[in-house]
Amino acid sequence: MAGGVADAGRSVALVEKLRVGGECPYVACIPSKAMLRSAHTRAQARRVADLGGTHAPVPLDSDRDAFAAAVRRRDDLSGQRDDTGTSASLRDRGVTLIRGTGRIAGPGRVEAGGRELACRDLVVATGSVPAVPPLDGLAAVPAWTSDQALSAAGYPASVVILGGGAIGCELAQVYAGFGVQVTLVEPAGQLAGAEDPAVAGELEKVLRSGGVRLRVGTAAARAEPTAAGGARVLLEDGPAVEADRVILAAGRRPATDDLGLDLIGVPVQEDGAVRVDEHCRVQGQQHVWAAGDVTGIAPYTHGANYQGRVVTDNLLGGTATADYRAIPRVIYTEPPLAGVGMTQSQAREAGLDVVVAAMDLSELARPATDGSPGGLLVLVADRGRGVLVGAAAVGMGADDWISEASVAIRGQVPVTVLADVVHPFPTYAQAYEVPLRELARRLA
């Protein structure tokens, strides 16, 4: 946003207390995907003989040494968590960068870096911070937030991960891929939040097959230190879990504490988010905007980038509006889970006449030639309009081919048109063909 507005000749000041560019490049998206790639590559190496790449298994070095190599690659890709290049680029575009904590002092006034700034428009893009569950005894045991786990170099022999959303599932596969004993605890009845239960069940199979121990449907009740310096986590149901370290993956919360929003009459929602309208303008304000995790809407990097484009356009005199119907959701395990739009339960709650069709990916040719697991695709259509309103899948490359459903939902493409699309053979995208033809017949 700052660069785009400055490129148009506007005067822009950017206040940042940590790193320019947010969490994604340094302690979230980039390091997690780097570690996942390393873990997935190691898993492939173990199967190279099965896949015909060699006539015999290839010897691998120790899990600990491989993990250290993966950490070095992770840190290189995340720029050693140094934002010098990014900050210099913004300055070159004319942005005034102020290092420090910003706080609203009143309408049109912000205190930052020991000075007070006057502004016509204020954009709140403070992101989010890891949520720390109120677990009794947590302070007495070795624990990392997800940010810390993706910054640290330590190799724990065992971990217990609290939380079965995207962060927890990805970290579980990373550590398990390097021989760490992993137990993942999720209090809800399934992994992956509110995704379709059948798709969430496929994700459970993926993690279990990789050696992750799942404790789904039970919550952590208390933590206590072990004599060896590790952690014992007592659960509400079932035996306690012991590990070298606890990793907190219970989600993130909007970073709105002590921003001074109350001084300009901006209420914060119960979850800490700032409410915005369709233009990403803070409700009740004329010149205050918000984008990214702080809004509590589409809390993904691509969601934040989308809102940033909307805000930039409106700051420059446009009338852009945000449409969240087709923001994709991805858990980057291998194979990944990807979803877009509404689940069938959400669609029914919205009052739609829902029609659902599914495809078992093991029936495709491509998983067989790749030697990969199958998976599942679930499509949700609205009978009244004859269009897709949701899709979810677990399958190789699903993070990419889910975009076909994103375009269909965003463009409200009739199911009859989608059912006539020809996909190349053999690809995973062919998974759409059978359920789309089924939906077309049932909607006729």
Salt bridges, closest charged atoms under 4 A:
ASP7 OD2 - ARG93 NH2 2.46
ASP61 OD1 - ARG42 NH1 3.13
ASP63 OD1 - ARG42 NH2 3.13
ASP63 OD1 - ARG46 NH2 3.30
ASP75 OD1 - ARG74 NE 2.86
ASP75 OD1 - ARG81 NH1 2.98
ASP83 OD2 - ARG99 NH1 2.82
GLU116 OE1 - ARG109 NH1 3.35
ASP121 OD2 - ARG10 NH2 3.63
ASP121 OD2 - ARG120 NH1 2.75
ASP121 OD1 - HIS287 ND1 3.04
ASP147 OD1 - ARG252 NH1 3.08
GLU170 OE1 - LYS33 NZ 3.01
GLU195 OE2 - ARG329 NE 2.61
GLU202 OE2 - LYS205 NZ 3.16
GLU204 OE1 - ARG208 NH2 3.84
GLU224 OE1 - ARG222 NH2 3.75
GLU224 OE2 - ARG232 NH1 2.96
GLU242 OE2 - ARG232 NH2 2.66
ASP257 OD2 - ARG253 NH1 3.31
ASP258 OD1 - ARG103 NE 3.08
GLU278 OE2 - HIS279 NE2 3.65
ASP323 OD2 - ARG325 NH2 2.62
ASP323 OD2 - ARG410 NH1 3.49
GLU334 OE1 - HIS40 ND1 3.45
ASP353 OD2 - ARG383 NE 3.21
ASP370 OD1 - ARG366 NE 3.07
ASP382 OD2 - ARG385 NE 2.76
GLU404 OE2 - HIS423 NE2 2.84
GLU433 OE2 - HIS423 ND1 2.91
GLU433 OE1 - ARG437 NH1 3.81
GLU438 OE2 - ARG442 NH1 3.18
